[in-house]
Amino acid sequence: MKKNKSSKNWLKKQSRDPFFKQSKIQGFRSRSAFKLIEMNKKFKFLRKNINLLDLGSSPGGWSQVCRKEIIKGKILAVDLKRMEKINNVDFIEGNFLENDTYSKILFYFGNKIDVVLSDMAANTSGNKELDSFRTGELCLNAMNLSAKILSFDGVFLSKIFMGSIFQEIKEKANKYFKKVVIYKPLSSKKESKEIYIYCKGISKI
Ligand SMILES: C[S@@+](CC[C@H](N)C(=O)[O-])C[C@H]1O[C@@H](n2cnc3c(N)ncnc32)[C@H](O)[C@@H]1O
């Protein structure tokens, strides 16, 4: 009975959400697609001929947006959860934190790449501070990989949740990258602690 009521509330909320509606109309698999579209409008990092890694890709909204913009380059999507096929997007089902997945990513590109995206979010535990910490750790790990595989003027864009780990992420980003911007897209729900960190250009460490 209770569950029924909360799922009804959820449906009601979604039907009022313009981004949710638009994602259905435009055929995107997630409303998150609009966050990437908005951030790309602002920072202009998706170009025709680039190689890109999409971490935490399922169900695939961001990969769909990338595929529309990138005509020639390679796109690799990675997620713990299976992702329905998107034409010309390769997919690895695996845990990004495991060595095996990490090695597969390095092997797939074999060379420096242009963009690393991470929309990875840890499973929610009910404890907001813990969730923000775990997602922050995913961001820090993705940043380490980015420092290794990004080209000189490459871009790293990652989700974070505001919390105690935020300072550490910002400090590390400022050490690794020349330009760092913290940004909350309009399509990211106001009540959510979600924000994004955009980093460009590898610094000599
Ligand atoms: C918010 S969703 C991503 C939505 C996606 N950007 C889209 O537009 O469809 C976060 C994803 O991160 C994935 N994830 C969390 N931890 C992960 C890990 N350690 N390795 C790989 N994927 C992970 C989850 O499985 C989940 O699918």
The ligand as an SDF file (V2000), in Angstrom:
LIG
                    3D

 27 29  0  0  0  0  0  0  0  0999 V2000
   23.5650    8.3980  -12.7870 C   0  0  0  0  0  0  0  0  0  0  0  0
   23.8940    6.8660  -13.5430 S   0  0  0  0  0  0  0  0  0  0  0  0
   24.5820    7.3640  -15.0780 C   0  0  0  0  0  0  0  0  0  0  0  0
   23.5730    7.8620  -16.0660 C   0  0  0  0  0  0  0  0  0  0  0  0
   24.1740    7.9980  -17.4660 C   0  0  0  0  0  0  0  0  0  0  0  0
   25.1450    9.0640  -17.5280 N   0  0  0  0  0  0  0  0  0  0  0  0
   23.1130    8.2660  -18.5060 C   0  0  0  0  0  0  0  0  0  0  0  0
   23.0490    9.3850  -19.0310 O   0  0  0  0  0  0  0  0  0  0  0  0
   22.3420    7.3550  -18.8240 O   0  0  0  0  0  0  0  0  0  0  0  0
   25.2880    6.3230  -12.6400 C   0  0  0  0  0  0  0  0  0  0  0  0
   25.8740    5.0190  -13.1210 C   0  0  0  0  0  0  0  0  0  0  0  0
   27.1380    4.8120  -12.4790 O   0  0  0  0  0  0  0  0  0  0  0  0
   27.3540    3.4150  -12.4460 C   0  0  0  0  0  0  0  0  0  0  0  0
   28.4700    3.0740  -11.5380 N   0  0  0  0  0  0  0  0  0  0  0  0
   28.5450    3.2930  -10.2070 C   0  0  0  0  0  0  0  0  0  0  0  0
   29.6890    2.8000   -9.7160 N   0  0  0  0  0  0  0  0  0  0  0  0
   30.3790    2.2740  -10.7590 C   0  0  0  0  0  0  0  0  0  0  0  0
   31.6430    1.6090  -10.8980 C   0  0  0  0  0  0  0  0  0  0  0  0
   32.4200    1.4010   -9.8270 N   0  0  0  0  0  0  0  0  0  0  0  0
   32.0300    1.1940  -12.1170 N   0  0  0  0  0  0  0  0  0  0  0  0
   31.2400    1.3910  -13.2000 C   0  0  0  0  0  0  0  0  0  0  0  0
   30.0320    2.0140  -13.1390 N   0  0  0  0  0  0  0  0  0  0  0  0
   29.6060    2.4520  -11.9410 C   0  0  0  0  0  0  0  0  0  0  0  0
   26.0080    2.8760  -11.9970 C   0  0  0  0  0  0  0  0  0  0  0  0
   25.8750    1.5100  -12.2910 O   0  0  0  0  0  0  0  0  0  0  0  0
   25.0210    3.7810  -12.7550 C   0  0  0  0  0  0  0  0  0  0  0  0
   24.5560    3.1570  -13.9270 O   0  0  0  0  0  0  0  0  0  0  0  0
  1  2  1  0
  2  3  1  0
  2 10  1  0
  3  4  1  0
  4  5  1  0
  5  6  1  0
  5  7  1  0
  7  8  2  0
  7  9  1  0
 10 11  1  0
 11 12  1  0
 11 26  1  0
 12 13  1  0
 13 14  1  0
 13 24  1  0
 14 15  1  0
 14 23  1  0
 15 16  2  0
 16 17  1  0
 17 18  1  0
 17 23  2  0
 18 19  1  0
 18 20  2  0
 20 21  1  0
 21 22  2  0
 22 23  1  0
 24 25  1  0
 24 26  1  0
 26 27  1  0
M  CHG  2   2   1   9  -1
M  END
$$$$
